[in-house]
């Protein structure tokens, strides 16, 4: 592993899951080897950019051969630490929270969902998949006993500040944040991935508008 892995830009890291997904498709199609040119055609990135990204983590390719699909797939999975199974809890069992819990394959993405919480007593005890919804009043005791390190926040923004502070004090160091509260601005020693669905939708609106302008 090269030393530059300690200083990888966020942009490179964000591209790794894309490569992983393309390689998974190739494996399922029975392909044994690929090239930066083929990955370029799938991703829209240049072949040079792909080689630079992968070279940050070691020499996975061979001159005149390209990349072994299975080897590269496994190496990127290792770099992303997908085998770690980080203990994860989800807060907010509304429509969004239930959809995330049911349809996101946590086990294959490096996480183990161990608890779901909501403040609505009416849903306590209901199963989401195989996991029962717990009332939020039991969050502290659950965290002290099970020591989750990741929290998925699917709650209103008004609740996020107090909730994230409590989770931080309980030892949570990573947040998959679906709220519009910027947790990372408060704590410097945590990992946060923000998911702003409305931002994405507004970006799509801009792109569609630009297409209309080009056509006219």
C-alpha positions in Angstrom: 0.0 0.0 0.0 1.4 3.4 -0.9 1.9 6.1 1.6 -0.3 8.5 -0.4 -3.3 6.4 0.9 -3.0 8.5 4.1 -3.6 11.7 2.1 -6.3 10.7 -0.4 -8.6 13.5 -1.5 -12.3 13.2 -0.8 -12.9 13.2 -4.5 -10.9 10.0 -5.1 -12.7 8.3 -2.2 -16.1 9.2 -3.6 -15.2 7.6 -6.9 -14.1 4.2 -5.4 -17.7 3.0 -4.7 -18.5 3.7 -8.4 -15.6 1.5 -9.5 -16.7 -1.1 -7.0 -20.2 -1.1 -8.5 -19.0 -1.4 -12.1 -16.7 -4.2 -11.1 -19.5 -6.1 -9.4 -21.5 -5.8 -12.6 -18.6 -7.2 -14.5 -18.2 -10.1 -12.1 -21.8 -11.0 -12.4 -21.4 -10.9 -16.2 -18.5 -13.4 -15.9 -15.8 -11.0 -17.0 -12.2 -11.9 -15.9 -10.3 -8.8 -16.8 -10.9 -5.2 -17.6 -9.0 -2.0 -18.4 -9.0 1.6 -17.5 -10.4 2.3 -20.9 -13.4 0.0 -20.3 -14.0 1.5 -16.9 -13.8 4.9 -18.5 -16.6 4.0 -20.9 -18.8 3.0 -18.0 -18.0 5.9 -15.7 -17.5 8.9 -18.0 -14.2 9.5 -16.3 -10.9 9.5 -18.3 -8.8 6.4 -18.3 -5.9 8.5 -17.0 -8.0 9.7 -14.0 -9.0 6.1 -13.2 -5.4 4.9 -13.3 -4.3 7.8 -11.1 -7.0 7.0 -8.6 -6.1 3.3 -8.4 -2.4 4.0 -8.3 -2.9 5.8 -5.0 -3.6 2.5 -3.4 -1.1 0.2 -5.1 -0.3 -1.3 -8.5 -3.3 -3.4 -9.3 -2.9 -3.5 -13.1 -0.5 -5.3 -15.3 1.0 -3.8 -18.5 -0.6 -5.3 -21.5 -3.2 -7.1 -19.4 -5.2 -4.5 -17.5 -6.9 -5.4 -14.3 -8.1 -8.7 -12.9 -11.8 -7.9 -12.2 -12.1 -10.1 -9.1 -8.8 -9.0 -7.6 -9.6 -5.3 -8.2 -13.1 -5.7 -6.8 -11.8 -7.3 -3.6 -9.0 -4.7 -3.2 -11.4 -1.8 -3.5 -13.7 -3.6 -1.0 -10.7 -3.9 1.4 -9.8 -0.2 0.9 -13.4 0.8 1.7 -13.3 -1.5 4.7 -16.6 -3.2 3.7 -15.8 -6.3 5.9 -15.7 -4.2 9.1 -19.4 -4.5 9.9 -19.5 -1.3 11.9 -22.3 -1.4 14.5 -25.0 0.9 13.3 -28.3 2.4 14.7 -31.0 4.2 12.8 -33.0 7.0 14.4 -36.4 7.9 12.9 -38.7 5.1 11.7 -40.9 7.2 9.4 -41.3 6.5 5.7 -37.7 7.5 4.9 -36.1 5.6 7.8 -38.1 2.5 7.1 -37.1 2.6 3.4 -33.4 3.1 4.3 -33.5 0.2 6.8 -35.3 -2.2 4.4 -33.7 -1.5 1.1 -30.1 -0.5 1.9 -27.9 -3.7 2.1 -26.0 -2.6 5.2 -24.2 -6.0 5.6 -22.6 -5.7 2.2 -21.6 -2.1 2.6 -19.5 -2.4 5.8 -22.2 -2.0 8.5 -24.4 -4.0 10.8 -27.7 -2.5 11.6 -28.4 -3.4 15.2 -31.2 -1.0 16.4 -33.9 1.3 15.1 -35.4 4.0 17.3 -38.3 6.4 17.1 -40.0 8.8 19.5 -43.5 7.7 18.5 -44.7 5.2 21.1 -47.3 3.9 18.7 -44.7 2.2 16.5 -42.6 0.7 19.3 -42.3 -3.0 18.9 -43.1 -3.0 15.2 -40.6 -4.9 13.0 -38.7 -3.3 10.2 -37.3 -6.3 8.5 -36.2 -8.4 11.4 -35.4 -5.5 13.7 -37.9 -4.1 16.3 -38.4 -0.4 16.6 -37.4 0.8 20.1 -38.6 3.9 21.8 -36.1 6.7 21.8 -36.1 6.8 25.6 -34.1 3.6 25.6 -31.4 4.9 23.3 -28.8 5.7 26.0 -29.0 2.3 27.7 -28.9 0.5 24.3 -25.8 2.5 23.2 -24.0 1.9 26.5 -24.6 -1.8 26.2 -24.1 -2.4 22.5 -21.6 0.4 21.7 -22.7 1.4 18.1 -20.2 3.6 16.3 -22.5 4.7 13.4 -25.8 6.5 13.5 -28.2 7.0 10.5 -30.3 10.1 11.2 -33.7 10.2 9.5 -35.2 12.8 11.8 -36.4 16.4 11.3 -33.7 19.1 11.4 -35.0 20.6 14.6 -34.3 17.3 16.4 -30.9 16.7 14.9 -28.8 19.1 17.1 -29.7 17.6 20.5 -29.8 14.1 19.1 -26.4 14.2 17.5 -24.8 15.8 20.6 -26.2 12.9 22.7 -25.0 10.3 20.3 -21.6 11.9 20.1 -21.3 11.7 23.9 -22.4 8.0 23.7 -19.4 7.2 21.5 -20.9 7.5 18.0 -18.2 8.7 15.6 -19.9 8.3 12.2 -23.1 9.8 11.0 -25.1 9.1 7.8 -27.0 12.3 8.0 -30.3 12.7 6.1 -31.2 15.8 8.1 -30.2 19.4 7.0 -28.3 20.0 10.2 -24.5 20.2 9.6 -23.1 17.9 12.3 -19.5 18.2 11.0 -19.4 21.9 11.8 -19.9 21.0 15.5 -17.4 18.2 15.9 -14.0 17.9 14.3 -13.3 14.3 15.3 -16.2 12.5 13.6 -17.0 11.2 10.1 -20.1 12.5 8.4 -21.7 11.7 5.1 -24.6 14.1 4.3 -27.5 13.1 2.1 -29.5 16.1 1.0 -32.3 14.7 -1.3 -33.7 18.2 -1.8 -30.3 19.5 -3.0 -30.2 16.7 -5.5 -33.7 17.4 -6.7 -32.9 21.1 -7.2 -29.8 20.3 -9.1 -31.9 18.1 -11.4 -34.2 21.1 -11.9 -31.3 23.3 -12.9 -30.0 20.7 -15.4 -33.4 20.2 -17.0 -33.7 24.0 -17.3 -30.3 24.1 -19.0 -31.4 21.4 -21.5 -34.5 23.5 -22.3 -32.3 26.6 -22.9 -30.0 24.6 -25.3 -32.9 23.3 -27.2 -34.4 26.8 -27.7 
